[in-house]
Amino acid sequence: MPGFLDVPVEGAYHLVHWLASATEPVTGSFAAALAIVLFTVAVRLLLVPFARAAARGQRARTALMPEIKKLQEKHGKNRDKLAAEMAKLQQDSGTSLFVGCLPMVAQLPLFWVMYHLFSTAVIAGTPNALLGSTLLGVSLGAHGLAAAPLVFVVAGLLAVVAWFSIRWQDRQRDFTAPGARVLRLLPYGTVLVTVFVPLAASVYVLTTTTWTVVERVVLYRG
């Protein structure tokens, strides 16, 4: 692991370990998993300003969609001209059509941190105490199918969350856009993630994707 990344991993390690220790007298063997959930919720609370900006960006994109379609029809064969006109449209409207990516981009480093918390033997110069944590008898550090059968439960829950996410996005989706029907299936990619990452990272993904669906319903209502 690159040295400059030690600080965020160590910070997250101490926070998750403290949360697990603090809740263990009440939650017992569920303490580490609950600590991951609490850590994720804390992260998502910090990212709420990004989510609000994303909501504003989506509303701006919806409002500009007629103009965007006109530009695509007029300059569809000239990509340079289309890009220039799209940039001018954004500038004139005072919005960014890509601000909706902010929450997802901001979470990528945090997913990476969670991955390393449960796959690195030594953190902050000491043995990683989290590697001994379990959930219903399954190690939170177990990767993919090694975490069976619990990983199948998490994967199933992720599939349910993905279904709700797709249903919600379909209400605003432009199905005439190229590849729209294929792109709508992207949320199911979170199910595949469970095959390659520690169970702890899968719990993080389940928590954060569930938060995303609920957050979108709240921020985009009306």
C-alpha positions in Angstrom: 0.0 0.0 0.0 1.5 3.4 -1.0 2.8 5.4 2.0 0.7 8.5 1.3 -2.5 6.4 1.8 -1.5 5.2 5.2 -3.2 8.1 7.0 -6.8 7.6 5.8 -6.5 3.9 6.3 -5.2 4.3 9.8 -7.8 6.9 10.7 -10.6 4.7 9.5 -9.1 1.7 11.3 -9.0 3.5 14.6 -12.6 4.8 14.1 -14.1 1.4 13.1 -12.2 -0.4 15.9 -13.4 2.2 18.5 -17.0 1.9 17.3 -16.8 -1.9 17.4 -15.3 -1.9 20.9 -17.9 0.7 22.2 -20.9 -1.2 20.9 -19.7 -4.8 21.7 -21.2 -4.9 25.2 -24.6 -4.5 23.7 -24.3 -6.0 20.2 -21.9 -8.8 20.9 -20.7 -10.6 17.7 -22.5 -8.1 15.5 -20.3 -5.2 16.8 -17.8 -5.1 13.9 -20.5 -5.2 11.3 -22.5 -2.5 13.1 -19.3 -0.4 13.3 -19.0 -0.7 9.5 -22.6 0.4 9.1 -22.1 3.4 11.5 -18.9 4.3 9.7 -20.7 4.3 6.4 -23.6 6.4 7.7 -21.1 8.9 9.1 -19.4 9.1 5.7 -22.7 9.6 3.9 -23.7 12.3 6.3 -20.5 14.2 5.4 -21.3 13.7 1.7 -24.8 15.2 2.0 -23.7 18.6 0.5 -22.4 16.7 -2.6 -25.7 14.8 -2.8 -27.6 18.1 -2.7 -25.4 19.5 -5.4 -26.0 16.3 -7.5 -29.8 16.8 -7.1 -29.5 20.4 -8.3 -27.4 19.2 -11.2 -30.0 16.6 -12.1 -32.8 19.2 -12.0 -30.7 21.4 -14.2 -30.1 18.6 -16.7 -33.9 17.9 -16.8 -34.6 21.5 -17.5 -32.0 21.7 -20.2 -33.0 18.4 -21.9 -34.9 20.0 -24.7 -32.0 22.2 -25.6 -29.6 19.3 -25.3 -31.6 17.2 -27.7 -31.7 20.1 -30.2 -27.9 20.3 -30.0 -27.5 16.6 -30.5 -29.8 16.6 -33.5 -28.0 19.6 -35.0 -24.4 18.7 -34.3 -24.6 14.9 -33.7 -22.1 14.2 -36.5 -19.6 16.9 -35.3 -18.5 15.8 -31.9 -16.1 18.8 -31.4 -18.9 21.3 -32.3 -21.4 19.4 -30.1 -18.9 19.5 -27.1 -18.4 23.2 -27.6 -22.1 24.0 -27.8 -22.8 21.8 -24.7 -20.1 23.6 -22.7 -21.6 27.0 -23.8 -25.0 25.8 -22.7 -23.7 24.9 -19.3 -21.9 28.2 -19.0 -24.9 30.2 -20.0 -27.2 28.3 -17.6 -24.7 28.4 -14.7 -24.9 24.6 -14.2 -22.7 21.6 -14.7 -24.3 18.5 -16.2 -21.7 16.3 -14.6 -22.2 17.4 -11.0 -24.4 14.3 -10.4 -21.2 12.2 -10.4 -19.9 13.9 -7.3 -21.3 11.5 -4.6 -20.1 8.4 -6.5 -16.6 9.8 -7.1 -16.3 10.9 -3.5 -17.1 7.4 -2.3 -14.5 5.6 -4.3 -11.6 6.3 -2.0 -13.8 5.3 1.0 -14.6 1.9 -0.6 -10.9 1.4 -1.2 -10.2 2.2 2.5 -12.8 -0.3 3.7 -11.2 -2.9 1.4 -7.8 -2.5 3.0 -9.2 -2.4 6.5 -10.1 -6.1 6.1 -7.4 -7.3 3.9 -4.2 -5.8 5.4 -2.4 -7.7 8.1 -0.6 -4.8 9.7 -2.1 -1.3 10.1 -0.4 1.6 12.0 2.5 -0.7 12.8 0.4 -3.2 14.8 -1.5 -6.4 13.8 -4.9 -5.6 12.3 -7.4 -6.5 15.1 -10.3 -6.2 12.7 -9.3 -9.3 10.8 -10.5 -11.5 13.6 -14.0 -9.9 13.4 -16.9 -12.1 12.3 -20.6 -11.8 11.4 -22.7 -14.8 12.2 -19.6 -16.9 12.4 -18.2 -15.7 9.0 -15.0 -13.7 8.9 -15.5 -10.1 7.7 -12.2 -10.4 6.0 -13.3 -13.5 3.9 -13.3 -12.7 0.2 -16.1 -13.6 -2.1 -17.3 -17.2 -2.0 -15.1 -17.8 1.0 -17.7 -15.8 3.0 -20.6 -18.2 1.9 -23.4 -18.5 2.7 -23.6 -15.0 4.2 -22.2 -13.4 1.1 -25.2 -14.7 -0.9 -27.5 -13.0 1.6 -25.7 -9.7 1.1 -25.7 -10.2 -2.7 -29.4 -10.8 -2.6 -30.1 -7.7 -0.6 -27.9 -5.7 -3.0 -30.0 -7.1 -5.9 -33.1 -5.9 -4.2 -31.6 -2.4 -3.6 -30.5 -2.3 -7.3 -34.0 -3.1 -8.4 -35.5 -0.3 -6.4 -32.7 2.0 -7.7 -33.5 1.1 -11.3 -37.2 1.5 -10.8 -36.7 5.0 -9.4 -34.2 6.1 -12.1 -36.5 4.8 -14.9 -39.0 7.5 -14.0 -36.4 10.1 -15.2 -34.4 8.2 -17.7 -34.3 9.1 -21.3 -34.7 5.8 -23.1 -34.0 7.3 -26.5 -30.3 8.0 -25.5 -27.8 5.5 -26.9 -27.2 2.5 -24.7 -29.8 3.7 -22.1 -31.4 0.3 -21.7 -28.0 -1.3 -21.1 -26.8 1.4 -18.7 -29.9 1.0 -16.6 -28.6 -2.4 -15.5 -25.4 -0.9 -14.0 -26.7 -0.9 -10.4 -26.6 -4.7 -10.5 -22.9 -4.4 -10.8 -22.8 -4.1 -7.0 -23.9 -7.7 -6.8 -20.8 -8.8 -8.7 -18.6 -6.8 -6.4 -19.3 -9.2 -3.6 -17.4 -12.0 -5.4 -14.1 -10.1 -5.3 -14.0 -8.1 -2.1 -14.0 -8.9 1.7 -17.4 -9.4 3.3 -16.8 -6.2 5.2 -16.5 -4.2 2.0 -19.7 -5.9 0.8 -21.5 -4.7 3.9 -20.2 -1.2 3.2 -21.5 -1.4 -0.4 -24.9 -2.6 0.8 -25.2 0.2 3.4 -24.1 3.0 1.1 -26.3 1.9 -1.9 -29.3 1.6 0.4 -28.5 5.1 1.7 -28.3 6.4 -1.9 -31.7 5.1 -2.9 -33.4 6.6 0.2 -31.4 9.8 -0.2 -32.5 10.2 -3.9 -36.1 9.7 -3.0 -35.9 12.4 -0.4 -33.8 14.9 -2.4 -35.6 14.5 -5.7 -39.2 14.3 -4.5 -41.6 16.8 -6.0 
